[in-house]
Amino acid sequence: MGKLFLVIGGARSGKSDFAQALAERLSPDGKVLFVATAEALDQEMERRIEAHKASRPPQWETLEASTNVGKALMGKELPPVVVLDCITMLVSNVLLAGGESEPTEKALSRVDEEIESLLETCRRSDSTWIVVTNEVGLGVVPASRLGRLFRDMLGRANKMLAAEADSVLWMVAGIPVDVKRLKWEPD
């Protein structure tokens, strides 16, 4: 397995900009696959997606995959660097595909399967992976069942990814902090 970087932080903390700069640094020949998980469900999201596209180097290959990312990439010849932006949208897409009335355990299982499939693809790859995600567990408890389920599912997905990541980079006001280097070890 190549290296896995998990880039995590709040909204507008600089995650995507950092991930792109890191990818450019790690792939001097410019061979990068950008995996985009967002869906343009309204005009505002369309504008955000277009701005993201415009910010990427034109030679980067892009794969748009709102779900089943691991399956879409499994067995493909991948470039030296893969950027996945972002797990937050991927988890949201998986959750919404099941509908609001889906039982909690079934939704959790589907997210676990999605993330495990992605990790298995990472494990079988020699590429360096830069995976972007949001930290949503530091704010208020969401008022709706769906909001709480999303927060819990994303937290669970982030833990799965962080457990296997070589570096977990917490973005604070555009500054990356390597959380894995700072982690506490019991005596």
Secondary structure as UniProt FT lines:
FT   STRAND          4..9
FT   TURN            11..12
FT   HELIX           15..26
FT   TURN            28..29
FT   STRAND          32..36
FT   HELIX           43..55
FT   TURN            58..59
FT   STRAND          61..64
FT   HELIX           69..73
FT   TURN            74..75
FT   STRAND          81..85
FT   HELIX           87..98
FT   TURN            100..101
FT   HELIX           104..123
FT   STRAND          128..134
FT   TURN            137..138
FT   HELIX           145..164
FT   STRAND          167..172
FT   TURN            173..174
FT   STRAND          175..178
FT   HELIX           179..182
//
